[in-house]
Amino acid sequence: LKNISFTAHQGETVAIIGSTGSGKTTMINLIPRFYDATEGTILVDGVDVKDYNQEFLHNKLGYVPQKAVMFSGSVNYNVAYGDNGKDEISEDTIKKAVEIAQAEEFVEKMPEKYEAHVAQGGTNLSGGQKQRLAIARALLKNSKIILFDEATSALDNENQRKIKQAIDNLVKDHTIIIVAHRLSTIIDADIIYLIEDGKLIDEGTHNELIKKNKTYKKLYTNE
């Protein structure tokens, strides 16, 4: 990554796009300090991420990675996992997050529902089911900053649309940073950043980029 600078404000949805290997995931992973920037600074609420206690920083963020991580335990356990230092979470709160993530349909069909067993790595769930539970986990934390890294790539268009709509309604005062390929995921973003070979080559809304950037137009005109 080189010469990348941007600010995501409260209440904004920021989309990061680019071809495979362009640096999108590396870029978003600097925020929770999965890597450290060797030059420059990453600020969260005006504070360098290196100055935060790691647990405190992670509690400020909701994060859905490309590959949803599931642990051996119940649905409840997996959705509530990672809510560090908070009181015991009610089942109603878990159910609400599951509902918003469009996971209620398949969870309610499992024999033990919210107490149903999830195998290590989620091997007894489909890719789309794991993604929906991972989204529920991130939403449950109610963090003011939520990072989605290709978080709906395994979902069909209808579930993806429903999740997007639910999140849009839920997080009007949150900051959302999305790495995605689908036009439907990024089209309404307040600003879109186009990354190529680790560099920020253009930025703007969907309508602005369609008019001025040939790479963007090629990617999204025919969708």
C-alpha positions as CSV (number, residue, x, y, z in Angstrom):
1,L,0.0,0.0,0.0
2,K,1.3,3.4,-0.9
3,N,0.0,7.0,-0.7
4,I,-3.4,6.1,0.6
5,S,-5.2,8.7,2.7
6,F,-8.9,9.0,3.5
7,T,-11.3,9.8,6.3
8,A,-14.5,7.9,7.1
9,H,-16.9,10.0,9.1
10,Q,-19.6,8.9,11.6
11,G,-22.8,7.9,9.7
12,E,-21.0,7.3,6.4
13,T,-20.7,4.2,4.4
14,V,-17.4,3.9,2.7
15,A,-16.7,1.3,0.0
16,I,-13.3,0.0,-1.1
17,I,-13.1,-1.7,-4.4
18,G,-10.5,-3.0,-6.8
19,S,-9.4,-6.2,-8.6
20,T,-8.2,-9.3,-6.7
21,G,-4.8,-8.6,-5.1
22,S,-5.1,-4.8,-5.3
23,G,-4.7,-4.4,-1.5
24,K,-8.3,-4.0,-0.3
25,T,-8.1,-6.6,2.5
26,T,-4.7,-5.4,3.6
27,M,-6.0,-1.9,3.8
28,I,-9.0,-2.7,5.9
29,N,-7.0,-5.0,8.2
30,L,-4.8,-2.1,9.2
31,I,-7.7,-0.7,11.2
32,P,-7.9,-3.5,13.8
33,R,-4.1,-3.8,13.7
34,F,-4.0,-7.3,12.1
35,Y,-1.0,-5.6,10.5
36,D,0.9,-2.4,11.5
37,A,1.5,0.3,9.0
38,T,5.3,0.8,8.4
39,E,4.8,4.4,7.5
40,G,2.0,6.8,8.3
41,T,-0.8,6.4,10.9
42,I,-4.2,4.8,11.2
43,L,-6.5,6.9,13.5
44,V,-9.7,5.7,15.1
45,D,-11.5,8.5,16.9
46,G,-8.4,10.7,16.3
47,V,-6.2,8.3,18.2
48,D,-3.4,6.2,16.6
49,V,-4.4,2.6,16.7
50,K,-1.0,1.7,18.1
51,D,-1.8,3.7,21.2
52,Y,-4.9,1.7,22.0
53,N,-5.0,-1.4,24.2
54,Q,-5.7,-4.2,21.6
55,E,-8.8,-5.4,23.4
56,F,-10.2,-1.9,23.8
57,L,-9.6,-1.2,20.1
58,H,-11.3,-4.5,19.0
59,N,-14.3,-3.6,21.2
60,K,-14.7,-0.4,19.2
61,L,-15.0,-2.4,16.0
62,G,-17.4,-4.9,14.5
63,Y,-15.6,-7.0,11.9
64,V,-16.8,-9.6,9.3
65,P,-13.8,-11.2,7.5
66,Q,-13.9,-12.8,4.0
67,K,-13.8,-16.2,5.6
68,A,-16.4,-16.5,8.4
69,V,-14.9,-18.1,11.5
70,M,-17.1,-20.4,13.5
71,F,-16.3,-22.1,16.8
72,S,-17.4,-25.4,18.3
73,G,-20.4,-24.5,20.4
74,S,-24.0,-23.4,20.0
75,V,-25.5,-20.8,17.7
76,N,-25.9,-18.5,20.7
77,Y,-22.2,-19.0,21.6
78,N,-21.0,-18.2,18.1
79,V,-23.1,-15.0,17.7
80,A,-22.2,-13.7,21.2
81,Y,-18.5,-14.6,20.8
82,G,-16.1,-11.6,21.1
83,D,-18.3,-9.2,23.0
84,N,-15.5,-8.7,25.5
85,G,-16.1,-7.3,29.0
86,K,-19.8,-6.9,28.7
87,D,-22.6,-8.3,30.7
88,E,-24.2,-11.6,29.8
89,I,-26.1,-11.2,26.5
90,S,-29.8,-12.0,26.5
91,E,-31.2,-14.4,23.9
92,D,-33.6,-11.7,22.7
93,T,-30.5,-9.6,21.8
94,I,-29.0,-12.5,19.9
95,K,-32.2,-13.3,18.1
96,K,-32.5,-9.6,17.0
97,A,-29.0,-9.8,15.5
98,V,-29.7,-13.1,13.8
99,E,-32.9,-11.7,12.4
100,I,-31.2,-8.6,10.9
101,A,-28.5,-10.9,9.4
102,Q,-31.2,-12.9,7.7
103,A,-30.1,-16.1,9.6
104,E,-33.4,-16.6,11.5
105,E,-34.8,-18.7,8.7
106,F,-32.2,-21.5,8.9
107,V,-31.6,-21.2,12.7
108,E,-35.3,-21.7,13.5
109,K,-35.2,-24.9,11.3
110,M,-32.3,-26.5,13.3
111,P,-33.5,-29.1,15.8
112,E,-32.3,-27.1,18.9
113,K,-32.6,-23.7,17.2
114,Y,-30.3,-21.2,19.1
115,E,-28.8,-24.0,21.2
116,A,-28.1,-26.1,18.0
117,H,-24.5,-27.2,17.8
118,V,-22.1,-25.5,15.4
119,A,-19.1,-27.7,14.5
120,Q,-15.5,-26.4,14.7
121,G,-15.0,-24.3,11.6
122,G,-18.7,-24.4,10.9
123,T,-18.4,-27.6,8.8
124,N,-22.1,-28.4,9.3
125,L,-23.1,-25.0,7.9
126,S,-23.0,-23.7,4.3
127,G,-20.8,-20.8,3.3
128,G,-23.8,-18.4,3.3
129,Q,-25.0,-19.6,6.7
130,K,-21.6,-19.0,8.2
131,Q,-21.5,-15.5,6.7
132,R,-24.9,-14.6,8.1
133,L,-23.9,-15.8,11.6
134,A,-20.7,-13.8,11.3
135,I,-22.6,-10.7,10.3
136,A,-25.0,-11.3,13.3
137,R,-21.9,-11.5,15.6
138,A,-20.6,-8.1,14.3
139,L,-24.0,-6.4,14.6
140,L,-24.6,-7.8,18.1
141,K,-21.6,-5.8,19.4
142,N,-23.4,-2.5,18.3
143,S,-19.9,-1.0,17.5
144,K,-19.9,2.4,16.0
145,I,-17.4,1.2,13.4
146,I,-18.2,-1.9,11.4
147,L,-15.9,-3.5,8.8
148,F,-17.3,-5.8,6.1
149,D,-14.6,-7.6,4.0
150,E,-16.5,-9.4,1.2
151,A,-19.0,-10.3,3.9
152,T,-21.9,-11.3,1.6
153,S,-19.9,-13.0,-1.2
154,A,-21.5,-16.4,-0.5
155,L,-25.1,-15.1,-0.3
156,D,-27.7,-15.1,-3.0
157,N,-28.8,-11.7,-4.3
158,E,-32.1,-11.7,-2.3
159,N,-30.4,-12.4,1.0
160,Q,-27.7,-9.9,0.2
161,R,-30.3,-7.3,-0.6
162,K,-32.2,-7.9,2.6
163,I,-29.1,-7.7,4.8
164,K,-28.0,-4.5,3.1
165,Q,-31.4,-2.9,3.6
166,A,-31.6,-4.0,7.3
167,I,-28.1,-2.7,7.9
168,D,-28.9,0.6,6.2
169,N,-31.8,1.1,8.5
170,L,-30.0,0.0,11.6
171,V,-26.7,1.9,11.4
172,K,-27.5,5.5,10.5
173,D,-25.1,6.8,13.2
174,H,-22.4,4.1,12.6
175,T,-19.5,4.2,10.3
176,I,-19.5,1.3,7.8
177,I,-16.4,0.4,5.7
178,I,-17.1,-2.2,3.1
179,V,-14.8,-4.2,0.8
180,A,-16.9,-5.6,-2.0
181,H,-17.3,-6.5,-5.7
182,R,-21.0,-6.5,-6.1
183,L,-22.5,-3.2,-7.5
184,S,-25.6,-3.7,-5.3
185,T,-23.4,-3.6,-2.2
186,I,-21.6,-0.4,-3.0
187,I,-23.9,1.6,-5.2
188,D,-25.4,3.7,-2.3
189,A,-22.1,4.3,-0.5
190,D,-21.3,7.9,0.5
191,I,-17.9,7.5,-1.2
192,I,-16.2,4.7,-3.1
193,Y,-12.4,4.3,-3.2
194,L,-10.9,2.5,-6.1
195,I,-7.6,0.7,-5.3
196,E,-5.1,-0.6,-7.9
197,D,-1.7,-2.2,-7.2
198,G,-1.8,-0.9,-3.6
199,K,-2.6,2.7,-4.6
200,L,-5.7,4.8,-4.4
201,I,-6.3,5.8,-8.0
202,D,-9.8,7.4,-7.8
203,E,-12.7,8.2,-5.5
204,G,-16.2,9.4,-5.7
205,T,-19.8,8.3,-5.6
206,H,-21.1,5.6,-8.0
207,N,-22.5,8.2,-10.4
208,E,-19.3,10.2,-10.3
209,L,-17.0,7.2,-11.0
210,I,-19.2,5.9,-13.8
211,K,-18.8,9.2,-15.6
212,K,-15.1,9.8,-15.0
213,N,-13.3,6.4,-14.5
214,K,-12.9,3.9,-17.3
215,T,-11.8,1.1,-15.0
216,Y,-14.9,1.6,-12.8
217,K,-17.2,1.9,-15.8
218,K,-15.9,-1.3,-17.2
219,L,-16.4,-3.1,-13.9
220,Y,-20.0,-2.0,-13.3
221,T,-21.7,-0.7,-16.4
222,N,-23.0,-4.1,-17.5
223,E,-24.1,-5.4,-14.0
